[in-house]
Amino acid sequence: MPWRRRPFRDKSLSRALNIGHLRDIASRSVPHFVFEYVEGGSEDETSLRCNRSAFESYRFVPHTLVDTTARHHRTQLFGSEIKAPLIIAPTGMNGILRKDGDLHLARAAAAAGIPFCLSTVSTVKLERIASEAGGRLWMQLYVMKNRKVAENIVTRAHAAGFEALVFTTDANVFGHREWDRRNYLRPGRPTFRNALDMLRHPRWLNDVMISSGVPQFVNFAEFLPPGGASAIGGSTIIPTLFSPNITWDDIAWLRGMWDRKLLIKGVLSVADAERAASLGCDGIILTNHGGRQLDSCVAPFEMLPEIVAAVGDRMTIIADSGFRRGSDVVKAVALGADAVMIGRATLYGLAAGGEPGVRRALEILIGEIDRVLGQLGIRSLDELGPHLLRKG
């Protein structure tokens, strides 16, 4: 009888040896509909699966008899050093996982010496992140029907000292996340079954729903109708706020408000990468929104070599979607990425144990990066390159 791996049952963060272990703890720590929000993709979830399988198509070609005792994984990003080629990605509604979830993520990023990117649809005010978290902070921006929301957030992020603005361009026609739709009777109203499941998680219920009230979209609550700021069921509210009228012309509009680093998040074609470079963008983020938007979409990792060849000498290139292992990160850097954004991996840590859980997720990933570098015979990220990979 073949041996089968069992789910990780220990609740101790210190005994979690990989991101999958943290995922198992997270799945038991929050109600099912909350975990589905983190876990799921759009429609048939083909993009979600392809994001992972794309990494398997590349295998390492290690070099041996190299002294890697002094190896390190530091790198430069926009002229300043980060301790690992990682950025915590912008993810919305984190307050439904843990109270002040965005703050836990930002503090863990600062402690690890990497940037944190705050989402427009966060549940902690951007000013509070700036004053209480420290570290290198980026602000993600959704441009909605009411453009005063964007103008308000950009102005406030600039005043609060955020280093970079990340303009998300791939979500204004919102993905159909069927798993999320079925969990709610209407916006903010979970099904009866999900309401019962909340009662089965008293620690979560007290932390998220009772201690400070239902988490809210605090960064633009003033622009929402009464009762429309609740993050519970927020994925059924947010799509109604967006309009598919953003264009490349909006880069100039944003530049008129923002004189710091500007990145475009949502690039997946060489043509778009070249256009972003020609318009003076400082960087691009290759993403399919973690498989939550267009289904049957190419994986960002698949497109990385072509885009690096086209614009890698002109702008910073960051990849996200599907990264779960340090080996995934090393492969991306070897193909030319300057850094990688991590989303679900750190959210599993957040759901599993708050800030200590996020720190554990980053500790696992950075430890894996270090180990892979040593096994490849590599002493720094500068030595990585396509010669260390074979496709097929």
Phi, psi and omega in degrees: 000124183296145178287136180240134177288139178262155175301148179287118187258342181292138179266359182282123179298324183294337180268356174286118186261349180206174182295328177300323177295317177297324177299317180297318177296316181300319183297336179265350187266343183230159176303154186300320183292332176288316178295322177298325178301317179289318194279327196278164174240189182269151172047243182277000178061030177294317179299321180301314181290320181293330177302322179281316185294335180300323180293329184289343182283350177245134177236153185279149170242093186284156171255142185245171181056045176242131178283108182250022183304320184262022182296154177211165182238024176286156176204171179258137176223116183053043172084359178233150184282140168240152189280347176202157184280054184231150172221135173284121188288157175286123178227138186267162173062030183294343177293347176277353175267313178211147174303134181057039184305319180297325180291320176301315180296315182295319180293320179295321178296315179299318180295328181275352179076033179231161180286157173236133179249121182270137179278148171307320184265038174286170179244016172232135181298141182300325179295325179290322176300315182296321185276334187250345185257317185074192180079190180269118187246133174243154179241122175274142184233125164262132173263117186259180178306314177274101185289349175294334176298311179298315181299320179296313183292317180298315180298316181291319179296321178297314181296328182278353175092017178297141188281323188219151175248129182246105184272110180276126188243000189249020185229006183283343160253105196284141178295151180266098182264090189298324180300326182281322180300319185287348182275354184231140172285324176196168182309126179081001183235096178295159176296164180301319180298319179289327176297319176295322181295327176299322180293336179280357180233069187299325180295315176298316183301316180291317184293315189267319191257330190257314190300321180228012182087170182300131179300145186235159172280079192288339184283345176216027181302327183294343181263001183257154177291161179307130180082357184270359185267359182293133178279346175286116186080014184299332180290348173266346180267315187306316183303332181288346183271346187261154175223140183280044184249013176281143182218177177297337178297337182288346176298316179296321178299315179292321179298331177292340179253340191230117182253013178255198183295134180235124180239147177255122181252115181135009181277132177220001179238153177299319181300316179292322178298317179294324179292320178299319178295318182293334180272002175085018176294146182279338181193166175229153176240115178280120186203148165245029176063035179065026181077017185256002181244258180286123176277158186059035179266149175300151174281139178306322180299326178297323186273349187304311182301317181296316183289322176299318180297327184278318189226007186299337179269001183245343184202164177284136181239123180239143178240149170217184177089105171095359183287123181230344183231153173300329178296326175298317181295315180298319178299317181295317179294322178298330179271001172117358177291142176280332179194174182230138173267135181247124180248279185300324184303316180280335175291325174300318177296320179299312180294326183285328186196027178063214181302316176302326178292321177293317178300321179295320178300314180292322178299318179297309183297316181292323176297320178293319177301313181300316182295317180296318178302314179297318181290335178277349186078035184244135184259342176202164181296335180296338181274351180288150177188171181300339180296344180269003183234150172229131181262141177130000000 
